[in-house]
Amino acid sequence: MNLKIGIAGAGFSGAVIANELAKAGHQITVFEPRKHIAGNCYSSRDDESNIMQHHFGPHIFHTDKAHIWEYVTRLGQMMPFTNRVKAMSQGQVYSLPINLHTINQFFNAQMSPSEAKEFIACKADSSIKQPQNFEEQAHKLIGEQLYQAFFKDYTIKQWGRSPDTLPASILKRLPVRFNYDDNYFNHPFQGMPIEGYTPLIQKLLDHPNITLRLNSTFDATMKNQYAHVFFSGPLDAYFDYKLGKLPYRTLDFHKEVHEGDYQGNAVVNYCDNSQAYTRISEHKHFTPWESHSSTVIFKEYSREATAEDTPYYPVRLSDDNTLLDQYVELAKQQKNITFVGRLGTYRYLDMDTSIDEALTASKLFLEALSTQKTM
Ligand code: UDP
C-alpha cells in the first residue's frame, strides 16, 4: 500500500523522514516555506570569496551515537573538525568550555587537575542539590565568579531573560573540564561536511518518490489530502497561533568582509556586555582544509522573534510553560499527524538528535503500517 504523505519542512527532520518513507515506496510531498532546502543548516559559498557560509549561524556536527555518525557520513564526506571556542571577558581572552586553562588563567594560578577540582568545589554552592534553573546550575557547578564572567551576561544577551528563569538544561549542554581538553563538545564524533550541509539534505530529497515544493507553506487545511503528515514547522504556527504565540529567539547576523585572518578562530564568544553581540563566527575557519585570502565574519545578535522572523531558539522556561503545554495537548488530539524536530516539538535540539528522532519516527510509522496490514 503506497500512501500519500505530506511533510512540512525541508530541514534535517523533514528530509530524513521523506527519504525513509520514499524508500519504503510511499509518495512524498515536502513543503518548504523558504526558497531553499536545509532549514537553518543551509549553507552555500559566498559569491565573492567562495567561502562556505552557514547562513543561519555556525553548525558543527557532533554526536555520541555511532549509527548517526555512520548515517551522515553516508550522505557526504565529513572532514575532521574540532570546535575550540575562545571567550572574551573582562578584557581577557579565555578558552571555552571551561577547562583547566580557563580556570588557571582566570584565577592566575598553576593548579593541577585535582587541585583545580577541589578549588572549584570550594567556589561552588554545595547547598544546591537539585538546580531548578540556569543560575542555580551555574552556582552548583562553577560558583559565582566564573558564572559572572562567562555565563550571566552572555545568557541575558542570548535569551533576553534572567538566567534564574531559564532551565538548567541549557547550561548542561556545556562541559566543565579539569584538564586542558578545549574541545567544545563531549561527543566522540565531530566533523564538518566537506561541501556544507545543503548537499546532505539534497541527497536525502533526491528520490523519485519525493516532490519538493519550495516557497510553499503547509497549512492545516491541506492535511486531509494526505494519509499522514509529518510537521516540522513551528507548533504554534500549525494551529494558526490560536492560543497565542510561543516565544522564540531569532538571530541577526551582521556580515563583514576583511582581508586575511580577522580573529584567528572559527568562534569567539563575547561573554560580558562590552559588545551587544554574543559571538563572532569567521566561517573560513570551519573549513581549515581550504585556503582563502579574504575572510567573511558574522556578528551575531539575538532578539525576541516576531511571527515574521525566522525562529531559532524555542524559549522554554524553568517554571512556567503553560502555553506550550496547551499546544502539546492540542497536538495530541490530532489524528494522522506527527510533530517532529526543533520547531515541531519546541525543543533546543542538536542536528544529531533531530536526525535520530526523525529516523525513529519513520520506523515507528512504517511498523504501525505493517501491523495494520497484517491485521
Ligand atoms: N553560554 C554562555 N556563555 C558562552 C557560551 C554559552 O552563557 O560563552 C550559555 C548560553 O546561555 C547559551 C548556552 O550556554 O545559550 C548554550 O551554549 P551553546 O554554545 O550550546 O549555544 P548555541 O551554539 O546552541 O547557540
Residues whose N, C-alpha, C, O or C-beta is under 5 A from the ligand:
A	BS01	UDP	F150 F151 K152 Y154 T155 Q158 I170 L171 R173 N269 C271
